[in-house]
Amino acid sequence: MKAFVYTALVAALFLGVGGIAQAKPLSRIIAEMGLSPADFEVLNDTSNALLSTGTPSVGQERAWLNQDTGSKGTIRVQSVQGNCVILQHFVQPEGAAQARDIRTRRCKTADGNWILTP
């Protein structure tokens, strides 16, 4: 299940970057971003923690840092639409001059889980 969530997160992140990303293999997309699979795991865990603290509100945010790679970022609730949120990710791989802005959408299911949605 964790592998599915990871794959879905990566796909959703790069769909936000542009349609061209859809045709590239996952390993190439990750390499081009400069983030490791472990970075995505930290990012995903931080997203889950942000959404598990009650009802999300616009402007709420959490920072993340992968101690092993030095990659970092911030995740902010950009908007709330019913049981869905748009998360704005500012992602900065180690050594990058500036952060990239990527958006994902997550919706809360009836059983209380937040899942990535298009």
N, C-alpha and C positions, 0 to 999 in steps of 0.2 A: 504494500500500500504506500509506503514511504517513497518508493521509486516512482510510482504513478504520480504522486503529489509533486515530487521534484520535477518530473518531466513536464507536467502540466504547468507548473510555475515558469519553467524556462520557456516553454512555448508561448505562454501568455505574455511574458516580458518582451519577447522578441517580436511578437505580433504587434505590440505597441510601438516598436521601433520602425516597422515598415513592412510592406508586403513582400519585399525581396527576401526577407529573412525566412519566409516559409519554404523556399526551395533549397536552403542550405542545410547540411547535416548539423545536428545538435553540437557535435564536438567542434565544428568549425565556428559556429556562432559563439560558443563559450570562449574559444581562443581569441576571436576578434574583439570581444568585449574586454578581454584581459582578466576576467574573473574565473576562478577555479570552481569545480563542483562543490568544494567545501564552502566557498563564498556564498553560493546559492543556498546552501543548507542554512547558513547563518542568517541570510536575508529572509528565507522562508520562516525560520523559527521566530525571528523578530516580528514579521508580519502577523504570525499566529498570536504572539504575545500581545501585540497592539490590539488585536480584535477580541482577545479573551478578557479584557479588563472591563467589561460591561458594554453599554451601548456606545458605539463609536460616535464621535462628534467631529465636525469639520475643524481642521487645524490641529487636531491631536496628532502627536508624532513620537517616534522612537528612533534613536540612532543605533547603528550596529557597527561592529568592528570584528574582523576575523584576525585574531592575534597571530595566527600562523602565517598569514600572507600579507597583512597590512592593508588589505582592501577594506573599504568602509562605505557607509552610506546613511541616509536618513529616509524613513518612510513616514509619509504624512497622509492623513485622511483628507482628500481633496473635496469629496462630496459624499453625501448620504442620500440614497434614492430608495425609499422603502426599506426592504431587507438587504439592500446591496450598498456597497461602498466602492468608490474609486480611490485607489491608493496611488499616490505619487511617490516614486522611488527616485532618490538622488543617489546614484551609484558611482563610486570612485575607486577603480582598481588601483592597487599599489603602483606608484610611479606615474599615474595619469595626471596631466596638468589640471584637468577640471572634471567635475562630475557630469554624468549623463542623466537626463531626465526621462524616466520610463514610467508608464502608467499601467496598472492592472485593475481589474474589476473582480470583486468577490461578493458572493451572495450567501446569506445564512440559510441553511436548509431547515426543515421542520425539526430535525433531531439536534439542531444547535451547532452544526459544523459550518465553517466558512469554506466555500469552494470557489475556485477560479471559474469565471464564466466569460464568454465572449462579449 
